[in-house]
Amino acid sequence: MTQPADATTGPNDALPQDVRLCIGNFAVHFHWRMDRFCHDVAFGDHPLLKSVEGTGEDVWPASAPLQQISVESIGDRCVALGVGASGTSHFSVSVEPESFTDNDCTIRFEWACRSKEASTDPRSTYQWPAEHRSLIDIAPESSTRQDNDGASICLRPTSESGPTYVWAYRVTVRRPVGE
């Protein structure tokens, strides 16, 4: 597991620091891009699944915008916790390893969005390259709908009644052959 870390800037730092939630040889990396964190799920230093982000101009970005991330110890586990905002909506996420061996790892993502807007479309979108599909399984929970267009995968809440929307899914990553 990883030591607690946080993604806040210090007095001399221009941008938030990258944050890693390590699970053996597997990891979720959070990287600052423009005005938010993006993330990827990786084996070692090889990203296998990458979040698709939006910009500050998007009414509803491709993925929930996160401006703060930290890795916290909860019991005997480390969990990544994040929050962010866009317009009148607030977002949160918890990323928790559920199981891992030397050959695979399952990570649970649980997102929430609190919105004052009547028309909402909170979601998580990932680039899912064909060459990595045999290494990754994505299992949405009952609160979550999954759409796949061939190059990317989008997970969003099944409930369309707010003001709070929740979606959750598990990502299982397998060790690449020869690694």
HUFEN-V999655 format. One record per run of one state. SS is the DSSP state (~ for helix, > for strand, _ for the rest). FROM is the first residue (numbers start at 1). LEN is the number of residues. Records with the same first field share a line. If there is no record, write none. Layout:
BEGIN
SS: FROM-LEN + FROM-LEN
END
This chain:
BEGIN
_: 1-4 + 7-12 + 24-2 + 34-2 + 44-2 + 52-14 + 67-1 + 75-2 + 87-2 + 101-3 + 116-7 + 128-2 + 141-3 + 149-3 + 158-6 + 175-5
>: 5-2 + 19-5 + 26-8 + 36-8 + 46-6 + 66-1 + 68-7 + 77-10 + 89-12 + 104-12 + 123-5 + 136-5 + 144-5 + 152-6 + 164-11
~: 130-6
END
